[in-house]
Amino acid sequence: MAEYKEAPLATRPKTLDPAEYFNISPDHRRAEEQRAALKAQLKRQYQLQLNSPHRKELIEDPALTRWTFARTNNVYPNFRPTAKTSLLGGLFGVVPMFILFCVLKTNRDNKEQQMKDGTYVRPFRLSY
């Protein structure tokens, strides 16, 4: 194993800790090997299904299904309304609309005032 020099403010990763890496019980090592074998078998089965030229049905990947469910349908348990999220929601949701409203309103008011005074020159005339 390569010599690893620790950073002053960071701990050594578990994978590089010699006590954790070399002093593993045979049962623990066997369990890790079984998990790795099962993972490789599932990956091979999925790749065979995915690359089959005679495939006609949709292939369901359970991990992808769980991830999609957590991202779309199950948002509330993963979102916590706090002061920070409320402030960010107001800052990026409400404030831009208010600024846009103010800009458009003042522009329209200025045009109406110029029209009343007779100083507004229309940029697109329909007839001369």
N, C-alpha and C positions, 0 to 999 in steps of 0.2 A: 504494500500500500504506500502511496506517495506521502511524503511528509507534508502535513497540513499546518500552516501557521495561523493561529487564531487571530481574529481582529480584536482590537482592544475593547470595543463596545458591543460585540456580538458574541453569542454563544456558539459552540461547535455544533454543527448539524448532527442529528442522530445517525445519519448514514455514515458519517466520518468518525464517529466516536468508537475507538477500538474496543472499549469495554462492551459496548452494545453490539458491535459488528462481529467480533470474534467469539465472545462468550455467550453464544445463543444455545439454548438447550436443544437436543435432537428433536424433541416433540415440536418445539416452536419452529425449527427449521423445516421439518416435515410439513407442518401446517402451511407455512409460506409457500413451499414448493407445490402443494396441492392447490392452493389458491391460484398460483401462477399457471399451473397446468389447466385448471378450469377456465381461467381467463383466456388462455391461448386457444383452447378448444372452442369456446363461444365465439371468439374472433374469427377463427377459421371457418366455422359454420356460417357466420354472417357473411364473410367474404365469398364463400361458395354460393350462397343464395343470391348475393348481389350481382355476381358476375356470371350467373347462369344464363346461357343464350336462350333457353326454353322457358324463361320466367314469364308468367302472365299475370301474376297477382302482385299486390303491393307488399313489400317487406316491412314489417314493423320492428323498429329498434326500440326496445323497452326503455333504454337509458335516454334516448332522444325524446321519447314520449313523456317521460317524467320531467325532463328539463323544460320542454315546451309547456307542460301543464304548470310548472312552477313559475315560468316567466309570464304567462298570459292569464290563466284562469285563477290562479292562486296568489294574487298580488297582495291582498290585504294582510295576510299573516307575515309577509316578508317586508311590509312597509310599516313604519312606525311614525305617526304624526307627532312631530316635535316642533319646538319653536324655530329651529333651523330650517326644517322642511317647509314650514308655513311661510317663513320669510323668503326663502328661495322661490316658492310658488308664487307669492305676491310680486317678487322682484322680476321674475321672468314671465309671468302670466298677465298680471293686472297692470303694472306700470307701463309696459310698452303700448298696450292698447290705450291707456289714458294719454300718453305722450302723442300717439298718432291722432287721437281725437282732437287734442289741443292744436296740433299743427294744422290739420285739415280745417278746423273751425276758424282759426285766425286767418288762414288763407282765403276761405270763403267770405268771411266778414270784410277783409280788405278789398276783394273783388267787388262785392256789393256796394261798398262805400265809393269805390272808383266809378262804378256804373252810375250811382246817384249823382256824383259830381260831374260826370261826362268826360272823365279823363281815361277811361279804360279803352284800350285798343284790343279788339278781338283778334287772337292769333289765327283763327280759321274762320274766314267769312264764307258763307254759303252763296251770297250774291253780292254784286258790287253796285 
